[in-house]
Amino acid sequence: MRKAASLEPPRETQKDYESMLAHAKCMRAKGVSKFTNPRLQDGNVIPGGDPNPTSPEVSSDSSTYKQARQACKGKLLDGLDGRQ
């Protein structure tokens, strides 16, 4: 797995962060009010999303979530969908 990851071109952390931030803002604007912002930590982007993944507060099965995902998917750069 590490070998495969090393073959990927390097990502630009700031651009990834800005893309995820725009996506999080869009998700909240479309009705998923608890969708959190990504964070920068130790030079890496920590994705946003459910504020409490071990006890989910955001239902990815709800129609509001699904509609928001569809409406906001263009905010994420290639390769980031599914990370947030």
Backbone as a printed PyTorch tensor [residue, N CA C, xyz], in Angstrom:
tensor([[[  0.8290,  -1.1860,   0.0000],
         [  0.0000,   0.0000,   0.0000],
         [  0.8790,   1.2580,   0.0000]],

        [[  1.9160,   1.2510,   0.8230],
         [  2.8140,   2.4180,   0.8650],
         [  3.4780,   2.6490,  -0.4830]],

        [[  3.8440,   1.5540,  -1.1460],
         [  4.4850,   1.6700,  -2.4490],
         [  3.5350,   2.3260,  -3.4530]],

        [[  2.2740,   1.9230,  -3.4170],
         [  1.2740,   2.5120,  -4.3160],
         [  1.0790,   3.9880,  -4.0020]],

        [[  1.0420,   4.3360,  -2.7140],
         [  0.8650,   5.7340,  -2.3180],
         [  2.0490,   6.5800,  -2.7550]],

        [[  3.2220,   5.9960,  -2.7700],
         [  4.4050,   6.7650,  -3.1730],
         [  4.4150,   7.0570,  -4.6700]],

        [[  3.6290,   6.3320,  -5.4380],
         [  3.5530,   6.5580,  -6.8790],
         [  2.6280,   7.7150,  -7.2450]],

        [[  1.7720,   8.1110,  -6.2970],
         [  0.8610,   9.2280,  -6.5480],
         [  1.6550,  10.5300,  -6.6000]],

        [[  1.2450,  11.4590,  -7.4680],
         [  1.9290,  12.7550,  -7.4710],
         [  1.6760,  13.4700,  -6.1460]],

        [[  2.6260,  14.2730,  -5.6920],
         [  2.4200,  14.9750,  -4.4190],
         [  1.2360,  15.9310,  -4.4990]],

        [[  0.5060,  16.0350,  -3.4050],
         [ -0.6500,  16.9220,  -3.3450],
         [ -0.2080,  18.2530,  -2.7650]],

        [[ -0.9210,  19.3000,  -3.1140],
         [ -0.6540,  20.6280,  -2.5600],
         [ -1.5830,  20.8250,  -1.3730]],

        [[ -1.0210,  20.7900,  -0.1810],
         [ -1.7920,  20.8310,   1.0540],
         [ -2.7320,  22.0250,   1.1170]],

        [[ -2.2420,  23.2040,   0.7870],
         [ -3.0760,  24.4090,   0.8910],
         [ -4.2740,  24.3300,  -0.0650]],

        [[ -4.0490,  23.8560,  -1.2750],
         [ -5.1580,  23.7270,  -2.2380],
         [ -6.1600,  22.6760,  -1.7780]],

        [[ -5.6510,  21.5630,  -1.2450],
         [ -6.5490,  20.5260,  -0.7250],
         [ -7.3960,  21.0910,   0.4110]],

        [[ -6.7440,  21.8240,   1.3190],
         [ -7.4510,  22.4110,   2.4600],
         [ -8.5450,  23.3690,   1.9800]],

        [[ -8.1960,  24.2590,   1.0520],
         [ -9.1720,  25.2310,   0.5470],
         [-10.3380,  24.5410,  -0.1470]],

        [[-10.0590,  23.4800,  -0.8670],
         [-11.1090,  22.7180,  -1.5410],
         [-12.0430,  22.0670,  -0.5240]],

        [[-11.4570,  21.4350,   0.4930],
         [-12.2690,  20.7970,   1.5240],
         [-13.0550,  21.8230,   2.3370]],

        [[-12.4700,  22.9870,   2.5680],
         [-13.1670,  24.0450,   3.3080],
         [-14.3690,  24.5420,   2.5130]],

        [[-14.1850,  24.7640,   1.2180],
         [-15.3030,  25.1920,   0.3660],
         [-16.4020,  24.1280,   0.3560]],

        [[-16.0080,  22.8690,   0.3190],
         [-16.9730,  21.7670,   0.3370],
         [-17.7470,  21.7490,   1.6500]],

        [[-17.0490,  21.9120,   2.7780],
         [-17.7060,  21.9010,   4.0900],
         [-18.7000,  23.0560,   4.2060]],

        [[-18.3090,  24.2300,   3.7500],
         [-19.2110,  25.3890,   3.8000],
         [-20.4460,  25.1370,   2.9410]],

        [[-20.2400,  24.5430,   1.7800],
         [-21.3540,  24.2310,   0.8830],
         [-22.2910,  23.2130,   1.5340]],

        [[-21.7320,  22.1910,   2.1610],
         [-22.5570,  21.1700,   2.8130],
         [-23.4450,  21.8000,   3.8850]],

        [[-22.8740,  22.7060,   4.6740],
         [-23.6810,  23.3740,   5.7030],
         [-24.7400,  24.2620,   5.0640]],

        [[-24.3800,  24.9680,   4.0030],
         [-25.3320,  25.8470,   3.3210],
         [-26.5000,  25.0500,   2.7200]],

        [[-26.2400,  23.7920,   2.3900],
         [-27.2740,  22.9330,   1.7860],
         [-28.0400,  22.1160,   2.8220]],

        [[-27.8280,  22.4200,   4.1230],
         [-28.6570,  21.8070,   5.1510],
         [-28.0020,  20.8060,   6.0800]],

        [[-26.7200,  20.5040,   5.8700],
         [-26.0290,  19.5620,   6.7520],
         [-25.2660,  20.4100,   7.7740]],

        [[-26.0100,  20.9400,   8.7500],
         [-25.4980,  21.9680,   9.6600],
         [-24.3360,  21.5160,  10.5410]],

        [[-24.2060,  20.2410,  10.8130],
         [-23.1440,  19.7640,  11.7040],
         [-21.8720,  19.3460,  10.9650]],

        [[-21.8260,  19.5430,   9.6650],
         [-20.6460,  19.1820,   8.8740],
         [-19.5030,  20.1200,   9.2560]],

        [[-18.4120,  19.5680,   9.7640],
         [-17.3160,  20.3850,  10.2830],
         [-16.2920,  20.7430,   9.1950]],

        [[-15.5300,  21.7960,   9.4720],
         [-14.4520,  22.2280,   8.5820],
         [-13.2520,  21.2940,   8.6950]],

        [[-12.4540,  21.2180,   7.6270],
         [-11.1930,  20.4870,   7.7190],
         [-10.2270,  21.2880,   8.5960]],

        [[ -9.1380,  20.6370,   9.0220],
         [ -8.1160,  21.3190,   9.8160],
         [ -6.7490,  21.0420,   9.2170]],

        [[ -5.8480,  21.9920,   9.4050],
         [ -4.4520,  21.7740,   9.0560],
         [ -3.7280,  21.3670,  10.3260]],

        [[ -2.9980,  20.2530,  10.2590],
         [ -2.2840,  19.7690,  11.4320],
         [ -0.9750,  19.1190,  10.9880]],

        [[  0.1340,  19.6310,  11.4870],
         [  1.4590,  19.0820,  11.1840],
         [  1.7040,  18.9640,   9.6760]],

        [[  1.2590,  19.9430,   8.9250],
         [  1.4810,  19.9470,   7.4820],
         [  0.5450,  19.0550,   6.6990]],

        [[ -0.4600,  18.5130,   7.3470],
         [ -1.4380,  17.6490,   6.6820],
         [ -2.8360,  18.2210,   6.8390]],

        [[ -3.7120,  17.8270,   5.9300],
         [ -5.1080,  18.2300,   6.0180],
         [ -5.8960,  17.1070,   6.6890]],

        [[ -6.5850,  17.4660,   7.7660],
         [ -7.4770,  16.5320,   8.4410],
         [ -8.8830,  16.8410,   7.9270]],

        [[ -9.5020,  15.9030,   7.2150],
         [-10.8160,  16.1800,   6.6180],
         [-11.8720,  16.5600,   7.6510]],

        [[-12.8370,  17.3230,   7.1930],
         [-13.9950,  17.6530,   8.0150],
         [-15.0590,  16.5940,   7.8210]],

        [[-16.2470,  16.9000,   8.2680],
         [-17.3550,  15.9640,   8.1250],
         [-18.1030,  15.8240,   9.4220]],

        [[-18.3750,  14.5970,   9.7920],
         [-19.1170,  14.3290,  11.0190],
         [-18.2680,  14.7200,  12.2270]],

        [[-18.8090,  15.5360,  13.1230],
         [-18.0320,  15.9580,  14.2840],
         [-17.7140,  14.8300,  15.2620]],

        [[-18.4500,  13.7340,  15.1820],
         [-18.2390,  12.6300,  16.1100],
         [-18.4190,  11.3030,  15.3730]],

        [[-17.4140,  10.8880,  14.5850],
         [-17.5800,   9.6820,  13.7610],
         [-17.8540,   8.3980,  14.5470]],

        [[-17.4110,   8.3290,  15.8010],
         [-17.6620,   7.1130,  16.5760],
         [-19.1150,   7.0080,  17.0250]],

        [[-19.7830,   8.1480,  17.0780],
         [-21.2110,   8.1910,  17.3870],
         [-21.8260,   9.2170,  16.4270]],

        [[-22.0240,   8.8190,  15.1730],
         [-22.3760,   9.7560,  14.1010],
         [-23.5340,  10.7030,  14.4080]],

        [[-23.2950,  11.9640,  14.0750],
         [-24.3150,  13.0030,  14.1970],
         [-24.8240,  13.4250,  12.8210]],

        [[-24.1330,  12.9940,  11.7760],
         [-24.5070,  13.3070,  10.4000],
         [-24.8690,  11.9960,   9.7160]],

        [[-26.1010,  11.8940,   9.2530],
         [-26.5490,  10.6750,   8.5920],
         [-26.2840,  10.7600,   7.0910]],

        [[-25.3420,   9.9480,   6.6300],
         [-25.0360,   9.9540,   5.1940],
         [-26.1400,   9.2760,   4.3800]],

        [[-27.1090,   8.6900,   5.0580],
         [-28.2460,   8.0570,   4.3740],
         [-29.4290,   9.0010,   4.1910]],

        [[-29.3770,  10.1720,   4.8460],
         [-30.5190,  11.0860,   4.7470],
         [-30.5850,  11.7330,   3.3650]],

        [[-31.7890,  12.0850,   2.9540],
         [-31.9560,  12.7190,   1.6440],
         [-31.2820,  14.0960,   1.6150]],

        [[-31.2940,  14.8110,   2.7440],
         [-30.6300,  16.1230,   2.8070],
         [-29.1430,  15.9700,   2.5500]],

        [[-28.5150,  14.9870,   3.1960],
         [-27.0830,  14.7470,   3.0150],
         [-26.7810,  14.3740,   1.5640]],

        [[-27.5570,  13.4600,   1.0110],
         [-27.3220,  13.0080,  -0.3620],
         [-27.4680,  14.1580,  -1.3530]],

        [[-28.4660,  15.0060,  -1.1560],
         [-28.6600,  16.1490,  -2.0460],
         [-27.5080,  17.1490,  -1.8990]],

        [[-27.0630,  17.3730,  -0.6670],
         [-25.9430,  18.2900,  -0.4310],
         [-24.6730,  17.7410,  -1.0640]],

        [[-24.4070,  16.4420,  -0.9150],
         [-23.2140,  15.8230,  -1.5240],
         [-23.2170,  16.0470,  -3.0280]],

        [[-24.3600,  15.8440,  -3.6420],
         [-24.4740,  16.0120,  -5.0870],
         [-24.2390,  17.4680,  -5.4710]],

        [[-24.8420,  18.3810,  -4.7380],
         [-24.7300,  19.8100,  -5.0530],
         [-23.3220,  20.3390,  -4.8090]],

        [[-22.5920,  19.7610,  -3.8560],
         [-21.2910,  20.2970,  -3.4370],
         [-20.0910,  19.5300,  -3.9800]],

        [[-20.3200,  18.4510,  -4.7070],
         [-19.2070,  17.6110,  -5.1370],
         [-18.2010,  18.3530,  -6.0090]],

        [[-18.6380,  19.3610,  -6.7180],
         [-17.7350,  20.1320,  -7.5710],
         [-16.7510,  20.9910,  -6.8000]],

        [[-16.9610,  21.1390,  -5.5090],
         [-16.0500,  21.9280,  -4.6670],
         [-14.7610,  21.1730,  -4.3630]],

        [[-14.8140,  19.8370,  -4.4280],
         [-13.6530,  19.0230,  -4.0810],
         [-12.7590,  18.8010,  -5.2970]],

        [[-11.4700,  18.9440,  -5.0950],
         [-10.5080,  18.6530,  -6.1460],
         [-10.4920,  17.1600,  -6.4360]],

        [[-10.0290,  16.7900,  -7.6230],
         [ -9.9120,  15.3680,  -7.9740],
         [ -9.0920,  14.6410,  -6.9180]],

        [[ -9.5430,  13.4780,  -6.5410],
         [ -8.8380,  12.6660,  -5.5670],
         [ -9.2430,  12.9150,  -4.1330]],

        [[-10.0630,  13.9300,  -3.8900],
         [-10.4760,  14.2210,  -2.5100],
         [-11.8610,  13.7070,  -2.1840]],

        [[-12.6550,  13.3830,  -3.1860],
         [-13.9890,  12.8750,  -2.9090],
         [-13.8570,  11.5490,  -2.1600]],

        [[-14.6330,  11.4180,  -1.1180],
         [-14.5480,  10.2200,  -0.3050],
         [-13.6520,  10.3850,   0.9120]],

        [[-12.8380,  11.4220,   0.9160],
         [-11.9900,  11.6860,   2.0750],
         [-12.7190,  12.5550,   3.0760]],

        [[-13.7590,  13.2280,   2.6210],
         [-14.4760,  14.1560,   3.5070],
         [-15.9490,  13.8560,   3.4360]]])
